[in-house]
Amino acid sequence: MQTFFELLTVLGRIITIFPLLLILALYMGKRSIGQLPIFDFLVIVTLASVAGADIADPNVSHIYTAFAIVMISLLQKGVATLIIKHRKIGKWLTFEPTIVISHGVFQVQNLQRIQYSIDNVLQMLREKNIFSLEDVELAIIEANGQLSVVKTNNKSEVTLEDLRLQKKKSGIAFPFIIEGQVYEGVLSKFQLDHVWVDEQLHQHGVQNIHDVFFASISKEKDVHISLRTKENTEDNSMLFH
């Protein structure tokens, strides 16, 4: 019998807690649900933990849980308002947008700072139907972890294909060097060898393969190389200040 009443208590908490969470989520606004900056992510995780503990454990005082949820929601709303009014505070509480590709070149130090790998960025580009680094004028990791891309002029909204001109390039490139390591499978696919790699590096003025952060080859065997150099680090402050 005691178990039955405890189950009814859990059911009652579910019925009361979820409408409260819904009301407060709507109060906090779309920003807290749709974009999930780091502070809002922590707020939602905390709310989930508090609500979960209340639902699962009948011994937890229900009124204290409701009070905690309301206070956490008010804190989030207050911080969100503060971030809007004072951008410097926002910079302390959220991630800043970070440039990861500029003019088709990986910004190595920026990638290392935000702990994104080449594979992370390449996957995000592919999700935007971009398969060649040369098509990217600027790529930025936003505060919510999403990738924003500005394509090069000939790959922007109105393309050569839209004008019904002959398409000269496939637009797909295959990485054959990542962080100084040669991908033998790609070389085999194009029936190339290390002699060809050395020739390409020489043509691009690269003395050491370990200086290559990323290199790709298109179906037309056009080569694109991004070096691991300090000069390749774009200053975020030029765009985000």
C-alpha positions as CSV (number, residue, x, y, z in Angstrom):
1,M,0.0,0.0,0.0
2,Q,2.8,2.4,0.9
3,T,4.4,1.7,-2.5
4,F,1.1,2.5,-4.3
5,F,0.9,5.9,-2.5
6,E,4.5,6.6,-3.4
7,L,3.8,5.9,-7.0
8,L,0.8,8.2,-6.9
9,T,3.1,10.9,-5.4
10,V,5.6,10.4,-8.3
11,L,2.7,10.7,-10.8
12,G,1.4,13.8,-9.2
13,R,4.9,15.4,-9.3
14,I,5.2,14.6,-13.0
15,I,1.8,16.2,-13.6
16,T,2.8,19.4,-11.7
17,I,6.5,19.7,-12.6
18,F,6.2,19.5,-16.4
19,P,3.7,22.3,-16.8
20,L,5.9,24.4,-14.5
21,L,9.0,23.6,-16.7
22,L,7.0,24.4,-19.8
23,I,5.8,27.8,-18.5
24,L,9.3,28.8,-17.4
25,A,10.9,27.6,-20.7
26,L,8.5,29.8,-22.6
27,Y,9.3,32.7,-20.2
28,M,13.1,32.2,-20.7
29,G,12.5,32.5,-24.4
30,K,13.6,30.7,-27.6
31,R,17.2,31.6,-27.1
32,S,17.6,29.2,-24.1
33,I,16.1,26.3,-26.1
34,G,17.2,26.8,-29.7
35,Q,20.8,28.0,-29.5
36,L,22.1,26.7,-26.2
37,P,25.1,28.9,-25.4
38,I,27.2,27.5,-22.6
39,F,25.4,29.3,-19.7
40,D,22.0,28.3,-20.9
41,F,23.2,24.7,-21.4
42,L,24.2,24.6,-17.7
43,V,20.9,26.1,-16.7
44,I,18.9,23.4,-18.6
45,V,21.1,20.6,-17.3
46,T,20.6,21.9,-13.7
47,L,16.8,22.2,-14.3
48,A,16.7,18.6,-15.6
49,S,18.7,17.4,-12.6
50,V,16.5,19.2,-10.1
51,A,13.3,18.0,-11.7
52,G,14.5,14.5,-12.2
53,A,15.5,14.2,-8.5
54,D,12.1,15.5,-7.5
55,I,10.2,13.1,-9.7
56,A,12.2,10.0,-8.8
57,D,12.5,10.5,-5.1
58,P,9.2,11.0,-3.2
59,N,11.2,12.0,-0.1
60,V,12.4,15.2,-1.8
61,S,10.3,18.2,-0.7
62,H,8.1,19.2,-3.7
63,I,7.8,22.8,-2.7
64,Y,11.6,23.2,-2.5
65,T,12.0,21.7,-6.0
66,A,9.4,24.2,-7.4
67,F,11.2,27.1,-5.6
68,A,14.6,26.0,-7.0
69,I,13.2,25.7,-10.6
70,V,11.7,29.2,-10.4
71,M,14.8,30.7,-9.0
72,I,17.1,29.1,-11.6
73,S,14.8,30.3,-14.4
74,L,14.8,33.8,-13.0
75,L,18.6,33.7,-12.8
76,Q,18.8,32.6,-16.5
77,K,16.5,35.4,-17.5
78,G,18.4,38.0,-15.5
79,V,21.8,36.8,-17.0
80,A,20.3,36.8,-20.5
81,T,19.2,40.4,-20.0
82,L,22.6,41.4,-18.6
83,I,24.4,39.8,-21.6
84,I,22.3,41.9,-24.0
85,K,22.9,45.1,-22.2
86,H,26.6,44.5,-21.4
87,R,28.5,42.7,-24.1
88,K,31.7,42.4,-22.1
89,I,29.8,40.3,-19.5
90,G,28.5,38.2,-22.4
91,K,32.0,37.5,-23.5
92,W,32.8,36.1,-20.1
93,L,29.8,33.9,-19.9
94,T,29.6,32.6,-23.5
95,F,32.0,31.5,-26.2
96,E,32.9,34.1,-28.8
97,P,32.6,33.3,-32.5
98,T,35.9,32.0,-33.8
99,I,37.3,32.1,-37.4
100,V,38.4,28.6,-38.4
101,I,38.9,29.1,-42.2
102,S,40.0,32.3,-43.9
103,H,40.4,32.5,-47.7
104,G,40.5,28.7,-47.9
105,V,43.1,28.3,-45.2
106,F,42.6,26.7,-41.8
107,Q,43.4,29.0,-38.9
108,V,45.4,26.4,-36.9
109,Q,45.8,28.3,-33.6
110,N,42.1,29.2,-33.5
111,L,41.2,25.5,-34.1
112,Q,43.5,24.4,-31.3
113,R,42.1,27.1,-28.9
114,I,38.5,25.9,-29.3
115,Q,39.6,22.2,-29.5
116,Y,38.1,21.5,-32.9
117,S,39.7,19.0,-35.2
118,I,40.0,19.1,-39.0
119,D,37.5,16.3,-39.2
120,N,35.0,18.2,-37.1
121,V,35.2,21.2,-39.5
122,L,35.2,19.1,-42.7
123,Q,32.1,17.3,-41.5
124,M,30.3,20.6,-40.8
125,L,31.3,21.8,-44.3
126,R,29.9,18.7,-45.9
127,E,26.7,19.1,-44.0
128,K,26.5,22.5,-45.9
129,N,27.2,20.8,-49.2
130,I,30.8,22.2,-49.3
131,F,33.3,19.6,-50.3
132,S,36.3,21.8,-51.1
133,L,38.2,24.2,-48.9
134,E,38.8,26.4,-51.9
135,D,35.1,27.2,-52.0
136,V,35.3,28.8,-48.5
137,E,36.0,32.5,-48.1
138,L,35.3,32.5,-44.4
139,A,34.1,29.9,-41.9
140,I,33.2,30.8,-38.3
141,I,32.3,28.6,-35.3
142,E,29.5,30.5,-33.6
143,A,29.0,30.7,-29.8
144,N,26.5,27.8,-30.0
145,G,29.0,25.5,-31.9
146,Q,27.4,25.9,-35.3
147,L,29.4,26.7,-38.4
148,S,28.7,29.8,-40.5
149,V,30.2,29.9,-44.0
150,V,30.8,32.6,-46.5
151,K,31.5,31.1,-49.9
152,T,33.9,32.4,-52.5
153,N,32.3,34.7,-55.1
154,N,31.9,32.0,-57.8
155,K,30.3,29.7,-55.3
156,S,27.9,32.1,-53.7
157,E,24.1,32.1,-54.2
158,V,24.2,32.9,-58.0
159,T,26.7,30.4,-59.4
160,L,28.1,29.7,-62.9
161,E,25.7,26.7,-63.0
162,D,22.7,29.0,-62.4
163,L,23.8,31.0,-65.5
164,R,23.9,27.7,-67.5
165,L,27.6,28.0,-68.1
166,Q,29.7,25.0,-68.4
167,K,30.8,23.6,-65.1
168,K,34.6,23.3,-65.0
169,K,35.2,21.7,-61.6
170,S,33.4,19.0,-59.7
171,G,33.6,21.0,-56.4
172,I,34.7,17.9,-54.5
173,A,38.2,17.6,-52.9
174,F,39.8,14.7,-51.1
175,P,42.2,15.2,-48.2
176,F,45.6,13.6,-48.9
177,I,47.6,15.2,-46.1
178,I,46.2,16.0,-42.7
179,E,48.5,17.4,-40.0
180,G,51.7,16.3,-41.9
181,Q,50.4,12.7,-42.5
182,V,49.9,11.4,-46.0
183,Y,46.7,9.4,-46.7
184,E,47.9,6.5,-48.9
185,G,44.4,5.6,-49.8
186,V,43.8,8.9,-51.6
187,L,47.1,8.7,-53.4
188,S,46.2,5.2,-54.6
189,K,42.7,6.4,-55.7
190,F,44.4,8.9,-58.0
191,Q,47.3,6.6,-58.9
192,L,49.8,9.0,-57.4
193,D,52.9,8.4,-55.2
194,H,55.1,10.2,-52.8
195,V,57.3,11.6,-55.6
196,W,54.2,13.5,-56.8
197,V,53.5,14.7,-53.3
198,D,57.1,16.1,-53.0
199,E,56.7,17.8,-56.4
200,Q,53.5,19.5,-55.3
201,L,55.0,20.6,-52.0
202,H,58.0,22.0,-53.9
203,Q,55.7,23.9,-56.3
204,H,53.9,25.5,-53.4
205,G,57.2,26.4,-51.6
206,V,56.8,23.9,-48.8
207,Q,60.1,22.6,-47.5
208,N,58.8,20.2,-44.9
209,I,55.6,18.0,-45.1
210,H,55.1,18.5,-41.3
211,D,54.4,22.2,-42.1
212,V,51.3,21.1,-44.0
213,F,48.2,21.2,-41.8
214,F,45.8,20.2,-44.6
215,A,46.1,19.4,-48.3
216,S,43.4,18.2,-50.7
217,I,43.1,17.2,-54.3
218,S,40.1,17.5,-56.6
219,K,39.0,15.1,-59.3
220,E,40.7,17.4,-61.8
221,K,43.9,16.9,-59.7
222,D,43.9,20.6,-58.5
223,V,45.8,20.8,-55.3
224,H,45.0,23.0,-52.3
225,I,47.4,23.3,-49.4
226,S,46.8,25.0,-45.9
227,L,50.0,25.4,-43.9
228,R,50.6,25.2,-40.1
229,T,51.9,28.7,-39.7
230,K,51.3,31.6,-37.3
231,E,50.5,33.8,-40.3
232,N,47.4,31.6,-40.9
233,T,45.8,32.8,-37.6
234,E,43.0,35.3,-38.2
235,D,42.4,37.8,-35.4
236,N,38.8,37.5,-34.2
237,S,38.9,41.0,-32.9
238,M,38.9,42.3,-36.4
239,L,35.3,41.0,-36.9
240,F,34.0,40.6,-33.4
241,H,34.5,43.6,-31.1
